[in-house]
Amino acid sequence: MAQGWSDIPAEGLLAIQQGVLRYAYRGVTMQKNPLDLALYLRLLWELKPGTVIEIGSNAGGAALWFADQTATFGRAAEVHSVDVVPVRGLAHPKVHFHQGDGRDLGAVFTPAWLATMPRPWLVIEDADHRPETTEAVLEFFAPHLRPGEWIVVEDGIVELFQREHVARHGEPWFDYGGGPAAAIPPFLARHPGRFEIARDYCDFFGRNATWNADGWLRCVA
């Protein structure tokens, strides 16, 4: 794994990932690691979002978790989760599952609809881990986010897992085309002064001790 990217050695990251893949919340798959769950709890308490928008639903466990945790902190957020294959058969009064593609969010969220969503917002980009999708999600939300709101690009670590797999086995694990983290530097360059990498989150447990490599983004202007 890239030397210096994270203070957690490759063996530790890979071992934690095995647990991530088996993790569930309320019996529903939720593939998040304990470090990022702790960081999200900190962010939910500090931000107290009125709306959480998740791109990439998987089985729906994370959407349930965000709804429950915000309620615990005194303000139950509306959670809207989007996936090309929407979650069915999972009910929660504050969770809404939508069918849609991260590369075409305008077909899911109209300006009129967005205008009704309670502030502040927390947006989570956790779709197909392709930089093209991440770029589309970032650019869609950039004009709508206000100072103090957040967009988190998840799983930048996949490209590092890829490199480690190639080093160990001599063949690719899965080609994500550079992973979601590859979309972050050009996005920041296109929006100078509007967003910042929140190092107080990325490095809270040590340098990039998070699966969201340089992906905790705070809107500042």
Helices and strands as residue ranges (DSSP letters): H 10-20, E 24-25, E 28-29, H 34-47, E 51-55, H 61-72, E 78-83, E 95-99, G 102-107, H 111-115, E 121-125, H 131-141, E 150-153, H 158-169, G 180-183, H 184-190, E 195-197, H 199-202, E 216-219
